[in-house]
Amino acid sequence: MNTTVETILNHRSIRKFKSEKLTKDQIHTIVKAAQQASTSSHVMAYTIIGITDENLKAELSAVSGQPYVKDNGHLFVFCGDLNRIYQQASIEEQSQMQESMESTEQFIVTTIDAALAAQNASVAAESMGLGICFLGSLRNDITRVSNLLKLPEHVIPLFGLAVGYPDQDPEIKPRLPLEVVYQENEYATDKQHALIRDFDNQLTSYYQNRSSNTRTDTWTEQMIRKYSHPIRMDVTPFMKDKKFNKR
Ligand SMILES: Cc1cc2nc3c(=O)[nH]c(=O)nc-3n(C[C@H](O)[C@H](O)[C@H](O)COP(=O)(O)O)c2cc1C
């Protein structure tokens, strides 16, 4: 196995970092790796905001309710961004672009672009001996995050990425069986139940035996609980206010 695949297969989220900050060189290497991800039609529909102001970090940490948003080597916030394109256009061109900019299709483009960039950043960081944790918890109060970062229309905060030197060594979390997530030629529902039952048992044993935060749970129960309680329903009107996903 080559070292790139090894890095990817050894991924686990890190939620406790040493206090050492990333250097400018490390930050730039991670951002360059993010930028080199594939991007839909070369749109590069994202902006990455690095948070160096400790007060701002503390505010974002309060939104997320997670201390590692504040205590890390560096915090990146990944934003979907069609604003920079919009700003290049004349008033007349902007009105021609409006329908496309507000479409679900372009909303998907921005979220995919940002996610691909972030995953490249993560793999780069992990290959440099750093740990990472994605932070969807910034969407706990998406309007507040948007205001804190002074995001204009056509720019939306999607998630954070905490990066730093790991101060913990968590076990690798099991994934669904390959046969469940990779299928050939058609979608097969019927084979999934038995495989997922096995996975539930495997995950129960992982939760019971891991070195911290042990609990009794299965993947199925966790997912049904998750999708039975809608969260962050304010995200829908927020996106529309920002001129995304309106049509
Ligand atoms: C888009 C996204 C948002 C996430 N948000 C959070 C978060 O807010 N807080 C957190 O502790 N982990 C967060 N995670 C990490 C996931 O919980 C984690 O990747 C998943 O449980 C699998 O564990 P692993 O990364 O250790 O393999 C997020 C992951 C993704 C991809």
The ligand as a Tripos MOL2 file, in Angstrom:
@<TRIPOS>MOLECULE
LIG
   31    33     1     0     0
SMALL
NO_CHARGES

@<TRIPOS>ATOM
      1 C1        -19.3180   17.6980    7.1350 C.3       1 LIG1
      2 C2        -18.9030   17.1070    8.4660 C.ar      1 LIG1
      3 C3        -19.2580   17.7600    9.6480 C.ar      1 LIG1
      4 C4        -18.8320   17.2510   10.8700 C.ar      1 LIG1
      5 N1        -19.1130   17.9530   11.9990 N.ar      1 LIG1
      6 C5        -18.5940   17.5640   13.1770 C.ar      1 LIG1
      7 C6        -18.7650   18.3700   14.3300 C.ar      1 LIG1
      8 O1        -19.4030   19.4030   14.3170 O.2       1 LIG1
      9 N2        -18.1860   17.9560   15.4800 N.ar      1 LIG1
     10 C7        -17.4600   16.8040   15.5460 C.ar      1 LIG1
     11 O2        -16.9460   16.5120   16.6310 O.2       1 LIG1
     12 N3        -17.2830   16.0130   14.4710 N.ar      1 LIG1
     13 C8        -17.8150   16.3750   13.2820 C.ar      1 LIG1
     14 N4        -17.6120   15.6180   12.1590 N.ar      1 LIG1
     15 C9        -16.8040   14.3940   12.2500 C.3       1 LIG1
     16 C10       -17.6730   13.1380   12.1390 C.3       1 LIG1
     17 O3        -18.4130   12.9760   13.3220 O.3       1 LIG1
     18 C11       -16.7340   11.9440   11.9050 C.3       1 LIG1
     19 O4        -16.0350   12.1430   10.6910 O.3       1 LIG1
     20 C12       -17.4980   10.6140   11.8380 C.3       1 LIG1
     21 O5        -18.1200   10.3260   13.0610 O.3       1 LIG1
     22 C13       -16.5390    9.4750   11.5250 C.3       1 LIG1
     23 O6        -15.5090    9.4270   12.4740 O.3       1 LIG1
     24 P1        -13.9740    9.5700   12.0610 P.3       1 LIG1
     25 O7        -13.8000   10.8630   11.2960 O.co2     1 LIG1
     26 O8        -13.2050    9.5840   13.3590 O.co2     1 LIG1
     27 O9        -13.6300    8.3910   11.2320 O.co2     1 LIG1
     28 C14       -18.0670   16.0670   10.9200 C.ar      1 LIG1
     29 C15       -17.7400   15.4120    9.7330 C.ar      1 LIG1
     30 C16       -18.1530   15.9180    8.5240 C.ar      1 LIG1
     31 C17       -17.7480   15.2220    7.2490 C.3       1 LIG1
@<TRIPOS>BOND
     1     1     2 1
     2     2     3 ar
     3     2    30 ar
     4     3     4 ar
     5     4     5 ar
     6     4    28 ar
     7     5     6 ar
     8     6     7 ar
     9     6    13 1
    10     7     8 2
    11     7     9 ar
    12     9    10 ar
    13    10    11 2
    14    10    12 ar
    15    12    13 ar
    16    13    14 ar
    17    14    15 1
    18    14    28 ar
    19    15    16 1
    20    16    17 1
    21    16    18 1
    22    18    19 1
    23    18    20 1
    24    20    21 1
    25    20    22 1
    26    22    23 1
    27    23    24 1
    28    24    25 2
    29    24    26 1
    30    24    27 1
    31    28    29 ar
    32    29    30 ar
    33    30    31 1
@<TRIPOS>SUBSTRUCTURE
     1 LIG1         1 GROUP 0 **** ****
